[in-house]
Every structure is written in C-alpha cells, then in structure tokens.
C-alpha cells in the first residue's frame, strides 16, 4: 500500500518531467506547444459550452417537472420483475442523452446511497 501511495504521488510530476525532458532533447519549444494546446482547448470549450448548458437545462426540467419520476413509476412493475432497483433508472435514462449529466446524477445517487 505504501508503494501505491508513493507511486500516485510521483506519477504526475514524473510525467511532466518526461515531457519536458523529451521536448528539451528534441529541441522543441515545450512551453509554446503547451500554450498552443491550451488555446485550442479553450476554443473547444467555447464551442461545446452552449450544448452542455442546454442539456443540463433539459435534464433539470425533466427532473423538476416530475416527468422522469412518472416514467420510472410507469415502468417500475417491469423493473420489479427483472429485479432492477428503480433508484438507478434516472441514470439509465439520462446516460444516452448526455455522459456529463449521467456522471452528475451518478454523484448524486452515490451521495444518497452512502448517506443512509
């Protein structure tokens, strides 16, 4: 266990050191390449941000309006026959719509599960 803790503490600085050393050996401008990549990443975030906001709003509307609960209550007899807990159905319904919203719901589900 101590080795795993040590390895987890050293891994990220070691990866950064390897990247910088590789850039130095190949005589590349590592920092400039990093800055260019960061600029490109910001551009991607700006492009997909409106879509994410729309998905979060739509899923929040489903949750607050009660439609999600209505759907789950309608299919709960089938879920009981298949022995699928109805608590995970919001996750199963939201997963195809948006992965980010799925993980947000998963975190909420875990908090409820572990707070019992």
C-alpha angles and dihedrals in degrees: 000000000000090000091052090051091049092047092050092050094049101039101080096044088045092053090049090049092050092050093049092045091049091050091048093050092048090045094238126148097248096181093050090050089050092050091049090051091049090051090051091048091052089051091053091050091050090051097050099035096089090051092051092049090051092050093048090049093048094048092045089051090052091049097045096042092056095237091121091053090046091054092047093049090050093054097036094100089059090045091052091052091050090043092235113150110242090218091075096050095090086058092049091049096045097044096078091047100052134352092205093053089046092057091046090053090045090057090051090049092050091050090053092045096051096040092064 
